[in-house]
């Protein structure tokens, strides 16, 4: 999955330029599970592609979004949500999602909880190591398209 951004510029009555930029969080050889995501937080949750998820311990067929950047929460990562667009989920609300548990990812498109980054310390590792242990190959993709011509 990915998203395409279209920007129209230089529009006149008979000519315009459209710039298309494609971003792919999931790059190659990805594997997915389907699950029900439950929002157990005290507020609404905005679900979007790239959110890290953990297992719901009361029901292993469900997952929860990781919204805290604490070490204990980041150690529970089991995958990354694959979801087009955004959807607000009320407290205790559920939605069916697909989440990726293995494959190549663009680190720049992950949605990190709080102040976490790919280099946040998680126990004796960093978050990148946790994702690698799950089977992810994490890449820092650089977009080289130049739209300034």
N, C-alpha and C positions, 0 to 999 in steps of 0.2 A: 504494500500500500504506500501511497505517497500523496503529496498534495501539489497542485500546480497553481502558481500565483500568476495572474495576468495583470499587467500594468499597461494602461493605454497612455501614451504621451505624444506630444507634438501633433495633436489633432487639428486638422483644418477642414474645410468643406469637402475636399476631395482626397485627402491623404492623411494618414496617421500611422504611427508606429506602435506595435503591440509587443511588449517584452514578456516572454513566458519563462518562468523559472520553476523547475521541478525539484522538490525536496523529498528524499526517501529516507525515512528512519530505518526501515528494514531493507538491508542492502542485498543480501545473498544467502541462500541455503537456510532460510528460516523455518522453524517448526512452531506449530500453534496448537493450543488447546482452546476449547470453548468452555466457558464457565459463567456463573451468575455472580456479578459484582454487587456487593452489599455495602451501603454507606452506614457505618456504625459510628460516625463522627457526630458531634453535637450541632453541626451546621450543614448547610447544603454543600455538596461536592460537585465541582465542575469537572466532568469526565472528558478527557481529551486524549488523543494518541500520544504515547510516550510516557504515561504515568507508570511508575513502578508499583507492582502488586505483591501481596503476601497471601498465604492461605488463611481462610477463616477456620480457626481451630474447632469450632462447633459443628461445621459442615464442610468436609473436604472438597465438595463439589463447588464451593463458593470461594471467591477471592475478595480481598479488600484493598483499596488504594492505600499506599503508604503516604501519609500526610505529615509525619513527624520526621525530622532529620536526626533523631537520636540514634546512637550506635545500636541499641537493642532492636529498633525497628528496621534499620537498614540491613541487619544480618538476616532478616526474614524474607528478603526479596526472592520471589520465584519466577518473575517474568515481567514483561512490559506490555501494556495495553496497546492493541491495534484497533483503532476506532476512528471512523471518519467524522469530522466536525466536532462539535461540543454538545454536551447534554448535561443539564443540571439534575442532580439526584438528591432528593430530600433525605433527611435523616431516616434511617432504617428502610429507605427505598432500595430497590434492586433493578438491575438492567442486565441483559445478556450481553456478554462481551467475548471477544477472542483475544487471547494474550499469547505473546511469543515467549517461548522458554529456551530457545536456542537459535543461533545464527549470527550473522553480521549486522551490527548496528552503527548508526551515525551518532556519536556521543553528543553532538551539538543539538540534536533534536529530542533528546530525552527530557522529560519534565521531572525535575528534582524537587523533593519536598524541602520546604524551608530554605535554609542556607546551604544545603548539601550541594556538592559538585561531584564529578567523577573521581576526584582525588580526596574525598572526605574519608577520614580514618574510621574503619569499622573493625573493632577488635585489633588484631595484629596485622590487618590488611587495609587496603583502601577499597572503595566501592568498585573500582574497575576490576580488582582481583575477585571480588564476590561475584560479579557478573561473568567473569572469565571462568570461574569454577562451575557456574551453571551451564556453560557451553556457549556463551556469547563471545564473539570476536568483536571488540569495540574499536571503532575507527574514528579518527578526527578528520572528517571530510572537509576539504576546502573548496568552496565554490569559486571558480575562476571565470565565470561569465562576466563580460564587461558590457553594460548597457549604456555607457556614456558616449557612444559614437554617434 
